[in-house]
Protein backbone atom coordinates (compact mmCIF):
# COMPACT_ATOMS: atom_id res chain seq x y z
CA UNK A 1 0.00 0.00 0.00
CA UNK A 2 2.81 2.34 0.98
CA UNK A 3 4.73 1.55 -2.23
CA UNK A 4 1.62 2.19 -4.32
CA UNK A 5 1.08 5.56 -2.62
CA UNK A 6 4.72 6.57 -3.17
CA UNK A 7 4.55 5.60 -6.83
CA UNK A 8 1.33 7.59 -7.29
CA UNK A 9 2.92 10.65 -5.69
CA UNK A 10 5.95 10.21 -7.97
CA UNK A 11 3.74 10.16 -11.06
CA UNK A 12 1.91 13.25 -9.83
CA UNK A 13 5.24 15.03 -9.29
CA UNK A 14 6.51 14.12 -12.77
CA UNK A 15 3.22 15.13 -14.38
CA UNK A 16 3.27 18.51 -12.66
CA UNK A 17 6.79 19.33 -13.81
CA UNK A 18 6.15 18.16 -17.34
CA UNK A 19 3.19 20.51 -17.55
CA UNK A 20 4.86 23.40 -15.72
CA UNK A 21 6.33 24.82 -18.93
CA UNK A 22 3.75 25.92 -21.54
CA UNK A 23 3.75 24.49 -25.03
CA UNK A 24 5.05 27.81 -26.37
CA UNK A 25 8.40 26.94 -24.76
CA UNK A 26 8.75 23.60 -26.55
CA UNK A 27 10.65 23.44 -29.88
CA UNK A 28 8.45 22.25 -32.75
CA UNK A 29 9.67 21.40 -36.21
CA UNK A 30 7.96 23.22 -39.08
CA UNK A 31 6.03 21.29 -41.69
CA UNK A 32 8.00 19.42 -44.36
CA UNK A 33 7.43 22.35 -46.72
CA UNK A 34 8.33 24.88 -44.03
CA UNK A 35 11.52 23.01 -43.19
CA UNK A 36 12.52 22.91 -46.85
CA UNK A 37 11.96 26.67 -47.18
CA UNK A 38 13.90 27.34 -43.98
CA UNK A 39 16.91 25.28 -45.02
CA UNK A 40 16.92 26.97 -48.42
CA UNK A 41 16.74 30.43 -46.81
CA UNK A 42 19.46 29.50 -44.31
CA UNK A 43 21.81 28.32 -47.06
CA UNK A 44 21.13 31.44 -49.12
CA UNK A 45 21.69 33.73 -46.12
CA UNK A 46 24.98 32.01 -45.25
CA UNK A 47 26.20 32.33 -48.83
CA UNK A 48 25.19 35.98 -48.99
CA UNK A 49 26.55 37.03 -45.61
CA UNK A 50 28.61 34.42 -43.70
CA UNK A 51 30.03 36.98 -41.24
CA UNK A 52 26.99 39.00 -40.28
CA UNK A 53 27.10 41.50 -37.44
CA UNK A 54 23.31 41.87 -37.32
CA UNK A 55 20.83 38.96 -37.37
CA UNK A 56 17.05 39.26 -37.75
CA UNK A 57 14.72 36.63 -36.30
CA UNK A 58 10.95 36.26 -36.04
CA UNK A 59 8.18 37.68 -38.16
CA UNK A 60 8.25 39.21 -41.63
CA UNK A 61 8.52 42.77 -40.36
CA UNK A 62 12.21 42.30 -41.24
CA UNK A 63 12.03 40.35 -44.52
CA UNK A 64 9.31 42.64 -45.93
CA UNK A 65 11.58 45.56 -45.18
CA UNK A 66 14.57 43.94 -46.86
CA UNK A 67 12.91 42.35 -49.92
CA UNK A 68 9.90 44.47 -50.90
CA UNK A 69 10.97 46.82 -53.73
CA UNK A 70 9.18 49.79 -52.15
CA UNK A 71 11.08 49.31 -48.87
CA UNK A 72 14.57 48.45 -50.08
CA UNK A 73 15.89 52.03 -50.12
CA UNK A 74 14.88 52.49 -46.50
CA UNK A 75 16.51 49.18 -45.52
CA UNK A 76 19.79 50.08 -47.21
CA UNK A 77 19.83 53.51 -45.58
CA UNK A 78 19.05 52.08 -42.14
CA UNK A 79 21.61 49.30 -42.15
CA UNK A 80 24.29 50.88 -44.33
CA UNK A 81 27.74 49.68 -43.34
CA UNK A 82 26.39 46.62 -41.54
CA UNK A 83 26.46 42.99 -42.60
CA UNK A 84 22.91 41.68 -42.15
CA UNK A 85 21.61 38.11 -41.90
CA UNK A 86 17.82 37.80 -42.18
CA UNK A 87 16.04 34.59 -41.11
CA UNK A 88 12.60 36.04 -40.40
CA UNK A 89 9.62 34.16 -41.80
CA UNK A 90 5.86 34.59 -42.18
CA UNK A 91 3.83 32.93 -39.44
CA UNK A 92 6.84 32.32 -37.22
CA UNK A 93 6.00 31.03 -33.73
CA UNK A 94 8.13 30.74 -30.61
CA UNK A 95 8.01 26.95 -30.97
CA UNK A 96 9.26 26.89 -34.56
CA UNK A 97 11.88 29.53 -33.83
CA UNK A 98 13.10 27.47 -30.87
CA UNK A 99 13.47 24.49 -33.22
CA UNK A 100 15.42 26.60 -35.70
CA UNK A 101 17.71 27.82 -32.93
CA UNK A 102 18.37 24.30 -31.63
CA UNK A 103 17.95 21.44 -34.11
CA UNK A 104 17.86 23.85 -37.07
CA UNK A 105 21.22 25.39 -36.04
CA UNK A 106 20.18 28.85 -37.23
CA UNK A 107 23.01 30.61 -35.42
CA UNK A 108 25.76 28.05 -36.02
CA UNK A 109 29.15 29.68 -36.71
CA UNK A 110 27.62 33.17 -36.49
CA UNK A 111 28.99 35.83 -34.15
CA UNK A 112 26.68 38.82 -34.52
CA UNK A 113 26.94 41.84 -32.27
CA UNK A 114 23.19 42.38 -32.42
CA UNK A 115 20.02 40.34 -32.95
CA UNK A 116 16.70 42.00 -33.70
CA UNK A 117 13.85 39.80 -32.48
CA UNK A 118 10.16 40.20 -33.29
CA UNK A 119 8.15 37.14 -32.21
CA UNK A 120 4.82 36.23 -30.60
CA UNK A 121 2.33 38.12 -32.76
CA UNK A 122 -0.78 36.36 -34.00
CA UNK A 123 -0.42 33.47 -31.54
CA UNK A 124 -3.51 31.58 -30.39
CA UNK A 125 -1.94 30.86 -27.01
CA UNK A 126 -2.67 32.94 -23.94
CA UNK A 127 -0.63 36.15 -23.50
CA UNK A 128 1.06 34.60 -20.46
CA UNK A 129 2.17 31.55 -22.46
CA UNK A 130 3.40 33.71 -25.34
CA UNK A 131 5.48 35.79 -22.91
CA UNK A 132 6.98 32.58 -21.51
CA UNK A 133 7.80 31.39 -25.03
CA UNK A 134 9.50 34.67 -25.92
CA UNK A 135 11.61 34.49 -22.77
CA UNK A 136 12.61 30.93 -23.71
CA UNK A 137 13.71 32.16 -27.14
CA UNK A 138 15.86 34.87 -25.56
CA UNK A 139 17.42 32.38 -23.14
CA UNK A 140 18.18 30.00 -26.02
CA UNK A 141 19.86 32.79 -28.00
CA UNK A 142 21.89 33.91 -25.00
CA UNK A 143 23.05 30.39 -24.26
CA UNK A 144 24.60 30.27 -27.72
CA UNK A 145 25.68 33.92 -27.98
CA UNK A 146 26.14 35.28 -24.43
CA UNK A 147 27.86 38.49 -25.57
CA UNK A 148 25.29 39.39 -28.23
CA UNK A 149 22.76 42.16 -27.60
CA UNK A 150 19.14 41.17 -28.27
CA UNK A 151 16.83 43.98 -29.34
CA UNK A 152 13.35 42.70 -28.57
CA UNK A 153 10.67 44.72 -30.36
CA UNK A 154 7.17 45.25 -29.06
CA UNK A 155 4.41 43.55 -31.05
CA UNK A 156 2.07 45.45 -33.33
CA UNK A 157 -1.56 45.04 -32.17
CA UNK A 158 -3.89 43.50 -34.73
CA UNK A 159 -7.50 44.28 -35.49
CA UNK A 160 -9.57 47.13 -34.07
CA UNK A 161 -8.24 49.20 -31.20
CA UNK A 162 -9.39 47.69 -27.89
CA UNK A 163 -10.65 44.58 -29.70
CA UNK A 164 -9.84 41.02 -28.61
CA UNK A 165 -6.55 40.68 -30.49
CA UNK A 166 -5.49 44.24 -29.72
CA UNK A 167 -5.93 43.70 -25.98
CA UNK A 168 -4.12 40.33 -26.08
CA UNK A 169 -1.14 41.92 -27.85
CA UNK A 170 -1.01 44.75 -25.34
CA UNK A 171 -0.88 42.18 -22.54
CA UNK A 172 2.02 40.43 -24.26
CA UNK A 173 3.86 43.74 -24.62
CA UNK A 174 3.32 44.45 -20.92
CA UNK A 175 4.73 41.02 -20.13
CA UNK A 176 7.86 41.28 -22.29
CA UNK A 177 8.83 44.90 -21.58
CA UNK A 178 10.47 43.92 -18.23
CA UNK A 179 12.86 41.68 -20.20
CA UNK A 180 14.70 44.95 -20.74
CA UNK A 181 16.23 44.28 -17.32
CA UNK A 182 17.81 41.03 -18.49
CA UNK A 183 21.51 41.10 -19.32
CA UNK A 184 22.19 42.18 -22.93
CA UNK A 185 18.49 42.63 -23.74
CA UNK A 186 16.94 45.92 -24.84
CA UNK A 187 13.18 46.27 -25.30
CA UNK A 188 12.29 48.48 -28.26
CA UNK A 189 8.77 49.86 -28.00
CA UNK A 190 8.13 50.53 -31.68
CA UNK A 191 4.66 51.89 -30.90
CA UNK A 192 6.40 55.11 -29.83
CA UNK A 193 7.19 55.88 -33.46
CA UNK A 194 4.26 54.11 -35.16
CA UNK A 195 1.35 55.21 -32.97
CA UNK A 196 -0.24 58.52 -32.01
CA UNK A 197 -0.23 59.63 -28.34
CA UNK A 198 -3.73 58.18 -27.89
CA UNK A 199 -2.55 54.74 -29.03
CA UNK A 200 -4.14 54.84 -32.49
CA UNK A 201 -1.97 54.01 -35.48
CA UNK A 202 -0.39 56.84 -37.43
CA UNK A 203 -2.23 57.38 -40.69
CA UNK A 204 -0.40 55.89 -43.64
CA UNK A 205 2.08 53.90 -41.55
CA UNK A 206 0.21 50.59 -41.83
CA UNK A 207 -1.31 48.50 -44.57
CA UNK A 208 -5.04 47.71 -44.52
CA UNK A 209 -4.50 44.60 -42.38
CA UNK A 210 -3.33 46.99 -39.59
CA UNK A 211 -0.14 45.11 -38.66
CA UNK A 212 2.13 45.20 -41.72
CA UNK A 213 4.03 48.40 -42.41
CA UNK A 214 3.97 50.68 -45.44
CA UNK A 215 7.06 52.50 -46.74
CA UNK A 216 6.08 55.38 -44.44
CA UNK A 217 5.90 52.99 -41.49
CA UNK A 218 9.37 51.64 -42.23
CA UNK A 219 10.75 55.17 -42.47
CA UNK A 220 9.36 55.84 -38.98
CA UNK A 221 10.78 52.56 -37.67
CA UNK A 222 14.13 53.37 -39.26
CA UNK A 223 14.50 56.43 -37.03
CA UNK A 224 14.20 54.26 -33.90
CA UNK A 225 16.44 51.47 -35.19
CA UNK A 226 19.26 53.79 -36.24
CA UNK A 227 19.45 55.24 -32.74
CA UNK A 228 20.43 51.79 -31.50
CA UNK A 229 23.01 51.13 -34.18
CA UNK A 230 25.24 54.07 -33.29
Secondary structure, DSSP 8 states (H G I E B T S, - for coil): -HHHHHHHHHHHHHHHHHHSS-GGGS-----HHHHHHHHHHHHHHHHH-TT-SEEEEESTTTHHHHHSTTTHHHHHHHTTT--EEE---TT--HHHHHHHHTTT-TTTT---SEEEEE--TT-SS-HHHHHHHHHHHHHHHHHH-TT-EEEEE-----SSTTSHHHHHHHHHHHHHGGGGGSTTEEEE-THHHHB-TTS-B-TTSB-TTSSSB-HHHHHHHHHHHHHT--
